[in-house]
């Protein structure tokens, strides 16, 4: 018989050789999964209460375990706790420390569970708490955007398609388009939370346990909607991490699009807005520069979040059921995604209220590019001209305006009538910027009164959350 060598005392009974140091370091996850400590302790308390109910733990043992776990929590919060790479992960670190504190009772805590269902439960608890924080920060950002939109309901700016001036709109209307993107993100986050909020504790390694556990009890204690239906899926499912990262990728894509517009609008070529100096940096060589580093960084960070999503999809795509060590790799992507989203939302919420529109420059830009040409075409249609004929006539009018280097509202009425005799004096009420914007007076339109109404609806949705 081979002489046993030093090995892991948690699972090493079957082994005659210990791991090499490089293997211990490679397989250890304590460097990052210590972030799950609070969730692991919370789930362990719930599990201990359930074990007491079914007779596995005596009252005195339950008291000891609760005391020990609370002590560990206090030590972690005060940074007096130390982590052991030898013990591999957060679960074994806490269990070993608990046993040191309370003795044999600590060794009983793992009855009826596995690290497989422990980690699956912990990561759901962690993400559920993070989602609550994200919901709060997302709501703050939306409130900032809506408030800015309200104060700019009548501020005229050019609307773009293909980054070419298209039609006059209001700045408030554009800002509320930002809010609609974020509103959809909020809905996706709620959907993710609904599917995430099931409790895998009690699935054990993969097949459940022979102990008469009460999974409904632990699920309720941990405030899940219900226990997971299938023990194999309970330990192997990481769909919720992918779904969360899908939400995150879309959110960061939206923040990136908003950032891109802020960057463009801050440039001298646009000069539509300014943002506070505290959200910009200067150049080490060019003293005149004011660089929009914050929106640029958020635009760049969207790539990280996309990468985390791809990493998780790749992680799952070839795994046979049930649990595999591959799933150790899910946490860093999740932690990074959560931290990046929260910091991006927080900094955006502080930056957006400081945006100051350059109203005169916006109006000047909206007046260029013949942005009221569509209004003229619609005017002709209302005078009985088929739309395609109206479109052609207005195109010729625009060509003349370009030739003369003037806007179409500066062309004399008599000249306009040479292109279409149906044009009357009232046309000049339609082809001004104010007239164009005001005419879009319908649900979802850019007319100032519609923008004000839309902002109030958006605020009401926030209040009802």
Backbone torsions as a table, in degrees:
resi	resn	phi	psi	omega
1	UNK	NA	136.2	178.3
2	UNK	-70.0	143.0	178.2
3	UNK	-77.9	125.5	179.6
4	UNK	-59.4	141.4	175.2
5	UNK	-110.6	173.3	-178.7
6	UNK	-61.2	126.5	177.8
7	UNK	-144.0	179.9	-177.8
8	UNK	-65.7	122.0	-175.2
9	UNK	-73.3	-13.3	179.5
10	UNK	-78.5	-46.4	-176.2
11	UNK	-125.9	9.4	-167.7
12	UNK	-87.2	6.3	-177.2
13	UNK	-59.5	-32.4	-177.8
14	UNK	-82.9	-11.8	-172.4
15	UNK	-98.5	145.3	176.4
16	UNK	-106.0	-8.5	178.1
17	UNK	-130.3	144.2	175.3
18	UNK	-86.8	165.5	177.7
19	UNK	-73.5	148.8	170.8
20	UNK	-68.7	157.4	-177.3
21	UNK	-59.0	-38.8	-179.0
22	UNK	-65.8	-33.1	177.4
23	UNK	-69.4	-41.1	178.3
24	UNK	-60.1	-44.4	-179.3
25	UNK	-67.4	-38.3	-176.1
26	UNK	-68.8	-36.0	-176.4
27	UNK	-91.1	-14.6	-179.1
28	UNK	-71.4	141.2	178.4
29	UNK	-120.5	4.8	-173.3
30	UNK	-63.2	-26.1	-179.5
31	UNK	-60.6	-27.9	179.6
32	UNK	-120.1	-30.5	-176.6
33	UNK	-81.3	1.7	172.0
34	UNK	-63.2	-17.1	176.2
35	UNK	-63.6	-17.9	-179.1
36	UNK	-90.6	9.9	-173.3
37	UNK	-58.2	-48.8	-177.8
38	UNK	-61.9	-39.2	179.6
39	UNK	-71.0	-37.5	178.7
40	UNK	-64.2	-40.0	178.9
41	UNK	-67.1	-43.8	179.6
42	UNK	-60.1	-45.5	179.7
43	UNK	-67.5	-34.4	179.3
44	UNK	-67.7	-37.2	176.8
45	UNK	-63.1	-45.2	178.7
46	UNK	-61.7	-42.7	179.8
47	UNK	-64.0	-41.0	179.5
48	UNK	-63.9	-41.6	178.1
49	UNK	-62.0	-39.2	178.0
50	UNK	-67.4	-41.1	178.2
51	UNK	-62.8	-34.7	176.5
52	UNK	-67.1	-41.1	-179.5
53	UNK	-61.2	-39.0	-176.8
54	UNK	-90.6	4.3	172.4
55	UNK	92.5	6.2	179.0
56	UNK	-76.3	-36.8	179.2
57	UNK	-111.3	138.1	172.5
58	UNK	-79.7	163.6	-178.4
59	UNK	-55.9	-44.7	-178.3
60	UNK	-64.3	-35.7	178.9
61	UNK	-69.1	-39.4	177.4
62	UNK	-62.1	-42.7	179.1
63	UNK	-60.3	-45.1	179.5
64	UNK	-61.4	-44.5	-178.2
65	UNK	-64.0	-44.6	178.8
66	UNK	-62.1	-41.1	177.3
67	UNK	-62.4	-47.5	-177.1
68	UNK	-62.7	-43.1	179.7
69	UNK	-65.8	-37.9	177.8
70	UNK	-65.3	-39.3	178.4
71	UNK	-64.0	-42.8	178.3
72	UNK	-62.2	-42.2	178.8
73	UNK	-60.2	-45.1	179.0
74	UNK	-62.0	-41.8	179.2
75	UNK	-63.9	-39.4	179.5
76	UNK	-65.8	-45.3	-178.5
77	UNK	-65.2	-30.1	178.9
78	UNK	-92.9	4.2	178.0
79	UNK	62.1	27.4	176.4
80	UNK	-98.2	-0.4	179.1
81	UNK	-89.5	149.1	175.3
82	UNK	-124.1	148.5	-177.8
83	UNK	-104.4	144.1	-179.2
84	UNK	-109.7	121.5	175.4
85	UNK	-65.6	-28.8	178.6
86	UNK	-59.3	-31.9	-178.2
87	UNK	-89.6	5.8	168.2
88	UNK	73.9	-57.2	-169.6
89	UNK	-142.6	178.2	-177.5
90	UNK	-64.2	-34.3	-176.3
91	UNK	-65.6	-47.4	-178.3
92	UNK	-73.5	-31.9	176.2
93	UNK	-62.8	-45.3	-179.7
94	UNK	-69.0	-41.6	179.9
95	UNK	-62.6	-43.2	-179.6
96	UNK	-64.5	-42.4	178.9
97	UNK	-65.5	-38.2	178.7
98	UNK	-63.3	-42.8	179.7
99	UNK	-65.0	-38.1	175.2
100	UNK	-60.2	-36.8	-175.5
101	UNK	-79.7	-41.6	-170.0
102	UNK	-120.9	0.4	175.2
103	UNK	77.0	-140.3	-171.8
104	UNK	-57.4	-36.0	-179.8
105	UNK	-55.6	-36.6	179.2
106	UNK	-63.6	-32.0	179.8
107	UNK	-73.3	-19.6	-179.1
108	UNK	-82.9	-17.2	-172.6
109	UNK	-60.5	-30.4	-174.6
110	UNK	-80.9	2.0	178.5
111	UNK	-59.7	129.7	174.4
112	UNK	77.1	12.4	176.1
113	UNK	-143.7	171.2	179.8
114	UNK	-135.8	162.4	172.8
115	UNK	-62.4	-22.9	179.8
116	UNK	-63.9	-48.9	178.9
117	UNK	-80.0	-23.4	174.4
118	UNK	-60.6	-53.0	-175.4
119	UNK	-67.9	-35.4	178.3
120	UNK	-63.6	-36.4	177.9
121	UNK	-72.8	-45.9	-177.1
122	UNK	-59.6	-44.3	-176.5
123	UNK	-68.2	-32.8	176.1
124	UNK	-67.8	-42.4	178.1
125	UNK	-62.3	-43.6	-179.5
126	UNK	-62.0	-45.5	-178.1
127	UNK	-69.2	-34.8	178.8
128	UNK	-62.8	-42.0	177.2
129	UNK	-66.5	-39.3	179.0
130	UNK	-65.1	-39.4	179.1
131	UNK	-62.1	-39.0	176.9
132	UNK	-60.5	-41.0	178.0
133	UNK	-67.8	-40.9	-179.0
134	UNK	-65.9	-42.3	176.8
135	UNK	-55.9	-44.0	-179.5
136	UNK	-63.0	-47.9	-177.7
137	UNK	-69.3	-35.8	177.8
138	UNK	-64.4	-40.8	177.1
139	UNK	-62.8	-39.7	178.1
140	UNK	-61.6	-44.5	-179.2
141	UNK	-64.0	-43.7	178.9
142	UNK	-60.4	-40.4	178.8
143	UNK	-61.1	-41.3	178.4
144	UNK	-62.3	-43.3	-178.4
145	UNK	-66.8	-44.8	-179.0
146	UNK	-64.1	-41.2	179.0
147	UNK	-61.9	-42.9	177.4
148	UNK	-64.7	-36.7	178.6
149	UNK	-64.6	-41.4	179.7
150	UNK	-58.6	-41.5	-177.5
151	UNK	-77.6	-6.0	179.5
152	UNK	-127.7	32.2	-178.3
153	UNK	-62.9	-28.1	-178.1
154	UNK	-113.0	7.8	179.6
155	UNK	-76.6	115.6	-174.8
156	UNK	-84.0	137.4	175.2
157	UNK	-146.0	166.8	175.8
158	UNK	-79.8	140.3	168.2
159	UNK	-94.2	150.1	-173.0
160	UNK	-123.0	145.8	158.3
161	UNK	-131.1	142.1	-175.7
162	UNK	57.2	23.2	-175.6
163	UNK	61.3	20.6	173.6
164	UNK	-108.2	143.8	179.9
165	UNK	-60.1	128.4	-174.3
166	UNK	-113.5	-67.4	-179.5
167	UNK	-144.6	155.6	175.8
168	UNK	-69.0	141.0	174.5
169	UNK	-138.0	179.7	172.4
170	UNK	-104.4	149.4	177.8
171	UNK	-59.6	-39.8	178.3
172	UNK	-60.0	-39.9	178.9
173	UNK	-62.9	-42.1	179.1
174	UNK	-63.9	-43.5	179.5
175	UNK	-61.8	-37.8	179.1
176	UNK	-69.2	-23.0	172.1
177	UNK	-65.5	-38.5	173.7
178	UNK	-57.9	-45.7	-177.3
179	UNK	-62.3	-36.2	179.8
180	UNK	-63.5	-38.0	176.6
181	UNK	-61.0	-45.0	-178.7
182	UNK	-69.9	-31.0	177.4
183	UNK	-64.4	-39.8	176.0
184	UNK	-65.9	-38.0	177.0
185	UNK	-60.5	-41.3	178.5
186	UNK	-60.4	-43.1	177.9
187	UNK	-62.1	-40.6	178.0
188	UNK	-65.5	-35.0	178.7
189	UNK	-65.1	-40.8	177.5
190	UNK	-64.0	-40.3	177.8
191	UNK	-61.1	-43.0	178.5
192	UNK	-61.2	-45.0	-179.4
193	UNK	-60.7	-38.9	-179.1
194	UNK	-59.7	-45.3	-178.1
195	UNK	-80.0	-25.6	178.5
196	UNK	-72.3	-30.6	-166.4
197	UNK	-82.8	53.0	173.2
198	UNK	-124.8	146.3	-170.4
199	UNK	-99.6	115.7	178.2
200	UNK	-84.6	-7.5	-177.0
201	UNK	-59.6	131.0	-175.1
202	UNK	106.8	-12.3	175.4
203	UNK	-70.8	-19.0	-179.1
204	UNK	57.8	-139.3	-175.6
205	UNK	-69.4	-44.9	175.4
206	UNK	-169.3	-23.8	-170.7
207	UNK	-108.4	4.3	-172.1
208	UNK	87.5	-160.7	-176.8
209	UNK	-140.7	156.0	178.3
210	UNK	-80.5	-10.0	176.6
211	UNK	-74.7	147.7	-176.8
212	UNK	-79.2	62.1	-174.3
213	UNK	-70.6	159.0	178.1
214	UNK	-115.2	92.6	-176.5
215	UNK	-71.1	-29.4	176.4
216	UNK	-62.9	-36.7	-178.8
217	UNK	-64.9	-49.7	-178.9
218	UNK	-65.8	-36.1	178.6
219	UNK	-62.1	-43.7	-179.7
220	UNK	-69.5	-40.2	179.3
221	UNK	-61.1	-33.8	-179.0
222	UNK	-93.4	4.8	174.8
223	UNK	62.4	34.9	169.6
224	UNK	-83.8	160.6	177.6
225	UNK	-68.7	-36.7	-178.6
226	UNK	-171.2	166.3	173.2
227	UNK	-74.0	154.6	173.8
228	UNK	-65.0	147.5	-172.4
229	UNK	-74.0	-33.5	-169.7
230	UNK	-129.1	127.6	-174.3
231	UNK	-66.5	-34.7	178.4
232	UNK	-64.6	-49.3	178.6
233	UNK	-66.1	-32.9	-178.4
234	UNK	-57.0	-39.5	-178.1
235	UNK	-90.7	-20.2	-173.8
236	UNK	-103.6	-17.6	-177.5
237	UNK	-67.0	126.1	169.4
238	UNK	-130.8	20.2	178.4
239	UNK	-55.8	-37.5	-176.2
240	UNK	-64.4	-29.2	176.6
241	UNK	-70.6	-39.6	178.2
242	UNK	-66.8	-44.0	-179.4
243	UNK	-61.9	-40.3	177.6
244	UNK	-63.2	-42.9	-179.6
245	UNK	-70.0	-27.2	172.0
246	UNK	-64.0	-47.2	175.2
247	UNK	-56.3	-47.1	-175.8
248	UNK	-63.6	-40.4	-179.7
249	UNK	-64.0	-41.1	178.1
250	UNK	-68.2	-42.2	177.4
251	UNK	-58.6	-48.3	-178.5
252	UNK	-68.2	-30.3	174.5
253	UNK	-64.5	-39.4	178.0
254	UNK	-68.0	-43.7	177.1
255	UNK	-63.2	-33.6	178.2
256	UNK	-67.7	-41.0	178.2
257	UNK	-64.4	-43.2	177.1
258	UNK	-61.9	-43.2	178.6
259	UNK	-59.6	-42.2	179.8
260	UNK	-60.1	-41.4	179.2
261	UNK	-67.2	-40.9	177.4
262	UNK	-60.5	-43.1	179.8
263	UNK	-62.5	-46.1	178.5
264	UNK	-62.9	-46.7	-175.5
265	UNK	-67.0	-25.6	177.3
266	UNK	-77.9	-18.8	-175.7
267	UNK	-67.8	155.3	179.9
268	UNK	-62.1	-28.8	-179.3
269	UNK	-65.6	-35.6	177.0
270	UNK	-95.4	-57.0	-179.5
271	UNK	56.4	40.3	-179.1
272	UNK	-84.5	-34.2	-173.6
273	UNK	-141.4	165.7	166.5
274	UNK	-130.5	152.9	173.3
275	UNK	-123.4	158.5	-175.3
276	UNK	-57.7	147.8	177.8
277	UNK	-56.9	-29.6	-175.9
278	UNK	-66.9	-12.1	178.0
279	UNK	-110.1	16.9	-179.9
280	UNK	-131.1	168.0	174.4
281	UNK	-132.2	167.1	177.8
282	UNK	-102.8	-174.5	179.8
283	UNK	-104.5	146.6	178.5
284	UNK	-74.4	-14.0	-176.9
285	UNK	-125.4	-28.0	-176.1
286	UNK	-109.5	103.4	-171.7
287	UNK	-66.8	-17.3	-176.8
288	UNK	-84.3	-9.2	-169.1
289	UNK	-76.7	141.7	168.9
290	UNK	-130.8	99.8	-171.3
291	UNK	-94.8	133.8	-179.5
292	UNK	-80.7	64.2	-172.7
293	UNK	-63.2	-36.0	-177.4
294	UNK	-63.8	-54.2	176.3
295	UNK	-62.3	-31.5	177.1
296	UNK	-65.4	-41.3	179.0
297	UNK	-64.4	-42.2	178.9
298	UNK	-64.9	-39.9	175.3
299	UNK	-58.7	-41.0	179.1
300	UNK	-70.5	-37.1	-177.8
301	UNK	-67.1	-19.9	176.7
302	UNK	-59.9	-31.3	177.3
303	UNK	-64.8	-37.4	176.9
304	UNK	-62.2	-43.4	-176.7
305	UNK	-68.6	-39.1	173.9
306	UNK	-59.5	-40.4	179.0
307	UNK	-63.5	-39.5	177.9
308	UNK	-63.6	-38.9	177.0
309	UNK	-62.5	-46.7	179.7
310	UNK	-63.4	-37.7	179.2
311	UNK	-61.1	-43.2	-179.0
312	UNK	-70.6	-39.6	176.8
313	UNK	-61.2	-41.9	178.9
314	UNK	-68.0	-37.0	178.6
315	UNK	-58.2	-38.9	-172.9
316	UNK	-89.4	-22.3	-163.0
317	UNK	-62.9	-26.2	-175.5
318	UNK	-121.3	14.8	-177.9
319	UNK	-81.9	125.9	170.3
320	UNK	-75.1	156.6	175.8
321	UNK	-73.4	144.4	11.1
322	UNK	-107.0	-101.9	-176.9
323	UNK	-76.1	142.9	174.2
324	UNK	-134.5	154.4	-178.7
325	UNK	-62.1	-21.1	176.5
326	UNK	-49.4	-35.9	-173.2
327	UNK	-67.4	-9.5	171.6
328	UNK	-61.9	-25.3	-176.0
329	UNK	-80.7	-2.1	-177.8
330	UNK	-78.0	-26.0	-167.4
331	UNK	-71.4	-43.4	-177.6
332	UNK	-62.9	-37.2	177.5
333	UNK	-65.6	-41.9	179.8
334	UNK	-66.9	-48.2	-179.1
335	UNK	-58.5	-45.5	-178.8
336	UNK	-64.2	-41.2	-179.9
337	UNK	-62.8	-46.9	-179.4
338	UNK	-61.3	-48.4	-177.8
339	UNK	-63.7	-40.0	-179.6
340	UNK	-66.4	-43.8	179.9
341	UNK	-63.2	-48.2	-177.6
342	UNK	-61.5	-44.8	-179.4
343	UNK	-66.6	-37.1	179.8
344	UNK	-66.5	-44.0	179.1
345	UNK	-64.1	-43.2	-178.4
346	UNK	-63.3	-44.2	-177.0
347	UNK	-72.6	-33.3	176.3
348	UNK	-65.0	-40.7	-179.5
349	UNK	-63.0	-26.5	177.9
350	UNK	-86.1	-27.1	-176.5
351	UNK	-84.1	-41.4	-173.4
352	UNK	-56.9	-44.6	-179.2
353	UNK	-62.0	-19.6	-179.3
354	UNK	-87.3	-0.8	178.7
355	UNK	-68.2	129.2	177.7
356	UNK	-120.0	117.8	179.6
357	UNK	-76.7	142.7	172.1
358	UNK	-90.4	88.0	-168.7
359	UNK	-60.8	-43.4	-178.0
360	UNK	-66.2	-38.6	179.4
361	UNK	-68.9	-39.3	177.3
362	UNK	-60.4	-44.9	-179.0
363	UNK	-65.8	-41.4	178.3
364	UNK	-60.5	-42.8	-180.0
365	UNK	-66.9	-40.7	179.2
366	UNK	-62.6	-30.5	-179.4
367	UNK	-74.3	-19.8	179.1
368	UNK	-85.9	166.6	175.8
369	UNK	75.4	9.5	176.1
370	UNK	54.0	49.1	-172.5
371	UNK	-70.3	-12.5	179.0
372	UNK	-98.0	13.7	-180.0
373	UNK	-59.9	-39.7	178.9
374	UNK	-63.2	-36.4	177.9
375	UNK	-62.4	-40.0	178.3
376	UNK	-65.0	-41.7	177.8
377	UNK	-62.1	-43.0	179.5
378	UNK	-66.7	-34.5	175.7
379	UNK	-59.1	-44.6	-179.1
380	UNK	-67.1	-37.5	177.4
381	UNK	-60.6	-41.3	178.6
382	UNK	-67.1	-19.4	176.4
383	UNK	-89.9	5.6	175.1
384	UNK	100.1	6.5	180.0
385	UNK	-88.3	131.2	175.3
386	UNK	-56.8	145.1	-171.7
387	UNK	-57.8	-43.2	-177.8
388	UNK	-63.9	-37.2	176.7
389	UNK	-67.8	-40.7	178.4
390	UNK	-63.0	-42.1	179.4
391	UNK	-59.3	-44.4	-177.8
392	UNK	-66.6	-41.8	-179.0
393	UNK	-64.8	-42.5	-179.9
394	UNK	-67.6	-35.9	176.4
395	UNK	-58.5	-39.6	177.8
396	UNK	-68.9	-36.6	177.7
397	UNK	-64.5	-42.2	178.2
398	UNK	-62.1	-41.3	179.2
399	UNK	-59.5	-39.0	178.0
400	UNK	-67.0	-41.8	179.4
401	UNK	-62.0	-40.3	177.6
402	UNK	-63.8	-41.9	179.7
403	UNK	-62.1	-39.2	-179.0
404	UNK	-86.6	-9.3	-177.4
405	UNK	60.5	45.0	176.1
406	UNK	-133.9	167.5	175.4
407	UNK	-84.9	159.4	-173.0
408	UNK	-67.1	-24.2	179.3
409	UNK	-77.2	-5.7	177.6
410	UNK	-96.6	-2.4	177.2
411	UNK	-79.0	136.6	-177.6
412	UNK	-63.7	149.5	-179.4
413	UNK	-58.7	-41.5	-177.7
414	UNK	-62.7	-34.9	178.2
415	UNK	-71.6	-42.4	178.3
416	UNK	-58.6	-37.7	-177.3
417	UNK	-69.7	-18.6	176.2
418	UNK	-70.1	-23.3	177.6
419	UNK	-86.9	-29.3	178.9
420	UNK	-161.9	114.8	-177.4
421	UNK	-66.8	-13.3	-180.0
422	UNK	-73.1	-12.3	-178.4
423	UNK	-73.7	129.5	-178.7
424	UNK	-121.5	-179.9	-177.7
425	UNK	-58.0	-32.0	-177.4
426	UNK	-68.1	-6.5	179.5
427	UNK	-61.2	-31.0	-175.6
428	UNK	-73.3	-12.5	172.9
429	UNK	-78.6	-20.4	-174.0
430	UNK	-94.5	-37.6	-170.1
431	UNK	-95.3	12.9	168.2
432	UNK	-83.1	160.9	178.7
433	UNK	-60.8	-46.4	-177.7
434	UNK	-63.3	-42.0	179.7
435	UNK	-64.9	-39.4	179.3
436	UNK	-62.6	-49.6	-178.5
437	UNK	-64.2	-44.5	-177.6
438	UNK	-62.7	-31.4	-176.7
439	UNK	-70.8	-18.6	-179.8
440	UNK	-84.6	51.8	-171.6
441	UNK	-96.2	71.0	177.2
442	UNK	-145.6	167.5	-179.2
443	UNK	-54.6	125.0	-179.4
444	UNK	85.5	-0.7	-178.7
445	UNK	-86.4	175.2	-173.3
446	UNK	-93.7	-0.7	178.0
447	UNK	-57.5	139.2	-176.3
448	UNK	-50.3	-43.5	-178.7
449	UNK	-67.0	-30.3	175.9
450	UNK	-71.9	-35.9	177.1
451	UNK	-64.3	-44.4	178.5
452	UNK	-60.8	-43.4	179.4
453	UNK	-65.8	-40.8	179.5
454	UNK	-64.5	-38.7	179.0
455	UNK	-64.2	-40.6	178.4
456	UNK	-65.3	-39.8	177.0
457	UNK	-63.7	-41.1	-179.7
458	UNK	-64.6	-41.6	178.0
459	UNK	-64.8	-37.3	179.0
460	UNK	-64.5	-39.7	177.6
461	UNK	-61.1	-40.4	178.4
462	UNK	-63.4	-42.0	-178.0
463	UNK	-66.4	-28.9	-176.4
464	UNK	-85.6	-2.8	-179.2
465	UNK	-69.9	NA	NA
